[in-house]
């Protein structure tokens, strides 16, 4: 038995949006690579460990900000409950 959909959505599904964005970014990287080859040569000195340090420090800073925000909210609630 053949089942047919009666309600067809006009907007693309989430999976299609992700695939389209991915393909667009791949094409953009290829175009940038071909057109700006000499301009991007100064980036050759970047080592992969730099990104490790970058993401680790970003995680630590994010944690510190969220923890400080949590502690300030907790202290504010305790100050209000004491009155």
PLY file of the C-alpha trace (Angstrom):
ply
format ascii 1.0
element vertex 83
property float x
property float y
property float z
element edge 82
property int vertex1
property int vertex2
end_header
0.00 0.00 0.00
1.35 3.38 -0.98
1.12 6.07 1.70
0.99 9.66 0.59
1.59 12.75 2.66
-1.36 15.08 2.67
0.35 18.01 4.38
3.56 19.14 2.71
5.62 21.80 4.45
6.94 24.64 2.34
10.05 25.33 4.43
12.97 22.90 4.18
13.56 20.45 6.97
16.29 20.97 9.56
18.55 18.34 8.00
18.33 19.99 4.58
19.18 23.38 6.08
22.27 21.95 7.78
23.43 20.22 4.58
22.92 23.38 2.52
24.87 25.46 5.02
27.68 22.89 5.09
27.94 22.81 1.30
27.87 26.61 1.14
30.73 26.83 3.66
32.78 24.22 1.80
32.36 26.13 -1.45
33.27 29.39 0.31
36.46 27.85 1.74
37.44 26.55 -1.70
36.82 29.94 -3.32
38.77 31.76 -0.60
41.59 29.25 -0.92
41.91 29.74 -4.65
41.53 33.52 -4.72
43.52 34.54 -1.65
46.36 32.05 -1.69
49.14 34.64 -1.39
47.23 36.73 1.17
46.77 33.78 3.52
50.41 32.68 3.44
51.23 34.58 6.65
48.86 32.21 8.52
51.16 29.26 7.81
53.00 29.81 11.10
49.96 28.97 13.22
50.42 25.64 15.00
47.48 23.33 15.85
48.32 23.54 19.56
47.28 27.21 19.42
43.67 26.14 18.90
43.93 23.73 21.82
45.08 26.57 24.05
42.41 28.85 22.63
39.51 26.47 23.26
40.80 25.46 26.70
41.18 29.06 27.80
37.75 29.89 26.36
36.22 27.05 28.40
37.96 28.19 31.58
36.89 31.81 31.12
33.30 30.76 30.38
33.23 28.58 33.49
34.65 31.38 35.65
32.06 33.89 34.40
29.16 31.49 34.90
30.41 30.48 38.36
30.82 34.11 39.43
27.33 34.90 38.13
25.92 31.91 40.05
27.69 32.96 43.27
26.45 36.54 42.95
22.87 35.38 42.42
23.14 33.03 45.39
24.55 35.80 47.59
21.80 38.18 46.46
19.08 35.68 47.36
20.62 35.06 50.79
20.86 38.82 51.46
17.16 39.27 50.60
16.11 36.33 52.78
17.92 37.74 55.84
15.68 40.84 55.89
0 1
1 2
2 3
3 4
4 5
5 6
6 7
7 8
8 9
9 10
10 11
11 12
12 13
13 14
14 15
15 16
16 17
17 18
18 19
19 20
20 21
21 22
22 23
23 24
24 25
25 26
26 27
27 28
28 29
29 30
30 31
31 32
32 33
33 34
34 35
35 36
36 37
37 38
38 39
39 40
40 41
41 42
42 43
43 44
44 45
45 46
46 47
47 48
48 49
49 50
50 51
51 52
52 53
53 54
54 55
55 56
56 57
57 58
58 59
59 60
60 61
61 62
62 63
63 64
64 65
65 66
66 67
67 68
68 69
69 70
70 71
71 72
72 73
73 74
74 75
75 76
76 77
77 78
78 79
79 80
80 81
81 82
